[in-house]
Amino acid sequence: MRLAEVLLSSLETLAAAGQAEAACRLAGRACAAVRQSNPAAWQRFNVFLHRMIKHVS
């Protein structure tokens, strides 16, 4: 899903700019949105969340 790739890239940029919490919140919303319709995209967002959570205070 190309849209998921674009969103993940944007979330990475947001996190790199010091906004990891905002990136995680948006990734969580994306996870919920694609959970049933696109399991592959759900997995990518889930991996992002697990990787980023250590950057959230």
N, CA, C and O atoms as a GROMACS GRO file, in nm:
protein
  228
    1MET      N    1   0.086  -0.118   0.000
    1MET     CA    2   0.000   0.000   0.000
    1MET      C    3   0.089   0.123   0.000
    1MET      O    4   0.160   0.150   0.097
    2ARG      N    5   0.086   0.196  -0.106
    2ARG     CA    6   0.172   0.314  -0.119
    2ARG      C    7   0.138   0.423  -0.019
    2ARG      O    8   0.227   0.493   0.030
    3LEU      N    9   0.012   0.437   0.012
    3LEU     CA   10  -0.028   0.540   0.107
    3LEU      C   11   0.033   0.512   0.244
    3LEU      O   12   0.076   0.604   0.313
    4ALA      N   13   0.038   0.386   0.284
    4ALA     CA   14   0.100   0.349   0.411
    4ALA      C   15   0.248   0.384   0.410
    4ALA      O   16   0.301   0.431   0.511
    5GLU      N   17   0.315   0.362   0.298
    5GLU     CA   18   0.457   0.397   0.287
    5GLU      C   19   0.478   0.547   0.304
    5GLU      O   20   0.572   0.590   0.372
    6VAL      N   21   0.393   0.626   0.243
    6VAL     CA   22   0.402   0.771   0.255
    6VAL      C   23   0.379   0.813   0.400
    6VAL      O   24   0.453   0.896   0.454
    7LEU      N   25   0.277   0.756   0.463
    7LEU     CA   26   0.247   0.791   0.601
    7LEU      C   27   0.360   0.749   0.693
    7LEU      O   28   0.398   0.825   0.782
    8LEU      N   29   0.415   0.630   0.674
    8LEU     CA   30   0.526   0.585   0.759
    8LEU      C   31   0.648   0.676   0.743
    8LEU      O   32   0.715   0.708   0.841
    9SER      N   33   0.676   0.717   0.622
    9SER     CA   34   0.787   0.810   0.598
    9SER      C   35   0.763   0.942   0.670
    9SER      O   36   0.855   0.999   0.729
   10SER      N   37   0.640   0.990   0.665
   10SER     CA   38   0.604   1.114   0.733
   10SER      C   39   0.616   1.099   0.885
   10SER      O   40   0.660   1.191   0.954
   11LEU      N   41   0.575   0.984   0.936
   11LEU     CA   42   0.585   0.959   1.079
   11LEU      C   43   0.730   0.953   1.124
   11LEU      O   44   0.764   1.002   1.232
   12GLU      N   45   0.816   0.893   1.043
   12GLU     CA   46   0.960   0.888   1.073
   12GLU      C   47   1.016   1.030   1.080
   12GLU      O   48   1.094   1.062   1.171
   13THR      N   49   0.978   1.114   0.986
   13THR     CA   50   1.025   1.253   0.982
   13THR      C   51   0.975   1.328   1.105
   13THR      O   52   1.050   1.405   1.166
   14LEU      N   53   0.851   1.308   1.140
   14LEU     CA   54   0.793   1.373   1.258
   14LEU      C   55   0.868   1.331   1.385
   14LEU      O   56   0.902   1.415   1.468
   15ALA      N   57   0.895   1.204   1.399
   15ALA     CA   58   0.969   1.154   1.515
   15ALA      C   59   1.111   1.210   1.519
   15ALA      O   60   1.160   1.247   1.626
   16ALA      N   61   1.176   1.216   1.404
   16ALA     CA   62   1.313   1.268   1.397
   16ALA      C   63   1.318   1.416   1.433
   16ALA      O   64   1.422   1.467   1.475
   17ALA      N   65   1.206   1.484   1.416
   17ALA     CA   66   1.198   1.627   1.449
   17ALA      C   67   1.164   1.649   1.596
   17ALA      O   68   1.135   1.761   1.638
   18GLY      N   69   1.168   1.541   1.675
   18GLY     CA   70   1.143   1.554   1.818
   18GLY      C   71   0.998   1.537   1.858
   18GLY      O   72   0.961   1.569   1.971
   19GLN      N   73   0.917   1.489   1.768
   19GLN     CA   74   0.773   1.472   1.795
   19GLN      C   75   0.734   1.325   1.794
   19GLN      O   76   0.638   1.285   1.729
   20ALA      N   77   0.811   1.244   1.868
   20ALA     CA   78   0.787   1.100   1.871
   20ALA      C   79   0.649   1.066   1.927
   20ALA      O   80   0.583   0.974   1.879
   21GLU      N   81   0.606   1.140   2.027
   21GLU     CA   82   0.474   1.111   2.085
   21GLU      C   83   0.363   1.136   1.984
   21GLU      O   84   0.271   1.055   1.971
   22ALA      N   85   0.371   1.246   1.912
   22ALA     CA   86   0.270   1.274   1.809
   22ALA      C   87   0.275   1.168   1.699
   22ALA      O   88   0.171   1.125   1.649
   23ALA      N   89   0.395   1.127   1.661
   23ALA     CA   90   0.410   1.024   1.558
   23ALA      C   91   0.347   0.893   1.606
   23ALA      O   92   0.282   0.824   1.527
   24CYS      N   93   0.367   0.858   1.732
   24CYS     CA   94   0.308   0.734   1.786
   24CYS      C   95   0.157   0.742   1.791
   24CYS      O   96   0.089   0.644   1.760
   25ARG      N   97   0.104   0.856   1.830
   25ARG     CA   98  -0.042   0.870   1.834
   25ARG      C   99  -0.102   0.853   1.694
   25ARG      O  100  -0.203   0.785   1.678
   26LEU      N  101  -0.039   0.914   1.595
   26LEU     CA  102  -0.088   0.902   1.458
   26LEU      C  103  -0.072   0.760   1.406
   26LEU      O  104  -0.159   0.709   1.336
   27ALA      N  105   0.039   0.696   1.438
   27ALA     CA  106   0.060   0.558   1.396
   27ALA      C  107  -0.043   0.466   1.459
   27ALA      O  108  -0.090   0.371   1.396
   28GLY      N  109  -0.078   0.493   1.584
   28GLY     CA  110  -0.183   0.414   1.649
   28GLY      C  111  -0.317   0.428   1.580
   28GLY      O  112  -0.391   0.331   1.564
   29ARG      N  113  -0.348   0.548   1.538
   29ARG     CA  114  -0.473   0.571   1.466
   29ARG      C  115  -0.471   0.500   1.331
   29ARG      O  116  -0.571   0.442   1.288
   30ALA      N  117  -0.354   0.505   1.263
   30ALA     CA  118  -0.341   0.435   1.135
   30ALA      C  119  -0.354   0.285   1.154
   30ALA      O  120  -0.419   0.217   1.074
   31CYS      N  121  -0.294   0.233   1.261
   31CYS     CA  122  -0.304   0.090   1.293
   31CYS      C  123  -0.450   0.049   1.304
   31CYS      O  124  -0.493  -0.050   1.245
   32ALA      N  125  -0.524   0.125   1.379
   32ALA     CA  126  -0.665   0.094   1.400
   32ALA      C  127  -0.744   0.102   1.269
   32ALA      O  128  -0.835   0.024   1.246
   33ALA      N  129  -0.708   0.198   1.184
   33ALA     CA  130  -0.781   0.218   1.060
   33ALA      C  131  -0.761   0.104   0.959
   33ALA      O  132  -0.852   0.072   0.883
   34VAL      N  133  -0.643   0.043   0.959
   34VAL     CA  134  -0.614  -0.060   0.858
   34VAL      C  135  -0.615  -0.202   0.913
   34VAL      O  136  -0.591  -0.298   0.839
   35ARG      N  137  -0.641  -0.216   1.040
   35ARG     CA  138  -0.629  -0.347   1.106
   35ARG      C  139  -0.704  -0.458   1.032
   35ARG      O  140  -0.647  -0.565   1.008
   36GLN      N  141  -0.827  -0.436   0.995
   36GLN     CA  142  -0.908  -0.539   0.929
   36GLN      C  143  -0.885  -0.544   0.778
   36GLN      O  144  -0.886  -0.652   0.719
   37SER      N  145  -0.864  -0.430   0.717
   37SER     CA  146  -0.859  -0.425   0.571
   37SER      C  147  -0.721  -0.451   0.511
   37SER      O  148  -0.710  -0.492   0.396
   38ASN      N  149  -0.614  -0.427   0.590
   38ASN     CA  150  -0.480  -0.441   0.534
   38ASN      C  151  -0.383  -0.488   0.643
   38ASN      O  152  -0.313  -0.406   0.704
   39PRO      N  153  -0.378  -0.617   0.668
   39PRO     CA  154  -0.292  -0.670   0.774
   39PRO      C  155  -0.143  -0.638   0.754
   39PRO      O  156  -0.071  -0.621   0.852
   40ALA      N  157  -0.098  -0.631   0.631
   40ALA     CA  158   0.044  -0.600   0.605
   40ALA      C  159   0.076  -0.457   0.649
   40ALA      O  160   0.179  -0.433   0.712
   41ALA      N  161  -0.011  -0.363   0.617
   41ALA     CA  162   0.010  -0.225   0.659
   41ALA      C  163  -0.002  -0.215   0.811
   41ALA      O  164   0.075  -0.143   0.875
   42TRP      N  165  -0.098  -0.289   0.868
   42TRP     CA  166  -0.112  -0.290   1.014
   42TRP      C  167   0.018  -0.334   1.078
   42TRP      O  168   0.062  -0.274   1.177
   43GLN      N  169   0.081  -0.437   1.025
   43GLN     CA  170   0.206  -0.488   1.081
   43GLN      C  171   0.316  -0.382   1.074
   43GLN      O  172   0.394  -0.368   1.169
   44ARG      N  173   0.324  -0.310   0.965
   44ARG     CA  174   0.427  -0.206   0.951
   44ARG      C  175   0.407  -0.094   1.051
   44ARG      O  176   0.504  -0.045   1.109
   45PHE      N  177   0.284  -0.052   1.072
   45PHE     CA  178   0.256   0.052   1.171
   45PHE      C  179   0.285   0.001   1.312
   45PHE      O  180   0.336   0.074   1.397
   46ASN      N  181   0.253  -0.125   1.336
   46ASN     CA  182   0.278  -0.185   1.466
   46ASN      C  183   0.428  -0.190   1.495
   46ASN      O  184   0.471  -0.160   1.606
   47VAL      N  185   0.507  -0.228   1.397
   47VAL     CA  186   0.653  -0.230   1.412
   47VAL      C  187   0.704  -0.089   1.442
   47VAL      O  188   0.790  -0.070   1.528
   48PHE      N  189   0.653   0.009   1.370
   48PHE     CA  190   0.692   0.148   1.394
   48PHE      C  191   0.663   0.186   1.539
   48PHE      O  192   0.747   0.245   1.606
   49LEU      N  193   0.544   0.153   1.587
   49LEU     CA  194   0.507   0.187   1.724
   49LEU      C  195   0.601   0.123   1.825
   49LEU      O  196   0.644   0.188   1.920
   50HIS      N  197   0.633  -0.003   1.807
   50HIS     CA  198   0.722  -0.071   1.900
   50HIS      C  199   0.864  -0.012   1.897
   50HIS      O  200   0.932  -0.006   1.999
   51ARG      N  201   0.905   0.032   1.781
   51ARG     CA  202   1.038   0.093   1.768
   51ARG      C  203   1.042   0.233   1.830
   51ARG      O  204   1.143   0.272   1.888
   52MET      N  205   0.934   0.306   1.818
   52MET     CA  206   0.931   0.445   1.862
   52MET      C  207   0.897   0.463   2.010
   52MET      O  208   0.931   0.566   2.069
   53ILE      N  209   0.832   0.365   2.070
   53ILE     CA  210   0.783   0.383   2.207
   53ILE      C  211   0.895   0.417   2.304
   53ILE      O  212   0.870   0.485   2.404
   54LYS      N  213   1.016   0.373   2.277
   54LYS     CA  214   1.127   0.404   2.367
   54LYS      C  215   1.166   0.551   2.362
   54LYS      O  216   1.241   0.599   2.448
   55HIS      N  217   1.116   0.623   2.262
   55HIS     CA  218   1.147   0.766   2.248
   55HIS      C  219   1.040   0.856   2.309
   55HIS      O  220   1.051   0.979   2.305
   56VAL      N  221   0.937   0.794   2.365
   56VAL     CA  222   0.826   0.870   2.424
   56VAL      C  223   0.844   0.868   2.575
   56VAL      O  224   0.867   0.764   2.635
   57SER      N  225   0.833   0.985   2.635
   57SER     CA  226   0.850   0.993   2.781
   57SER      C  227   0.718   0.984   2.854
   57SER      O  228   0.715   0.989   2.977
   0.00000   0.00000   0.00000
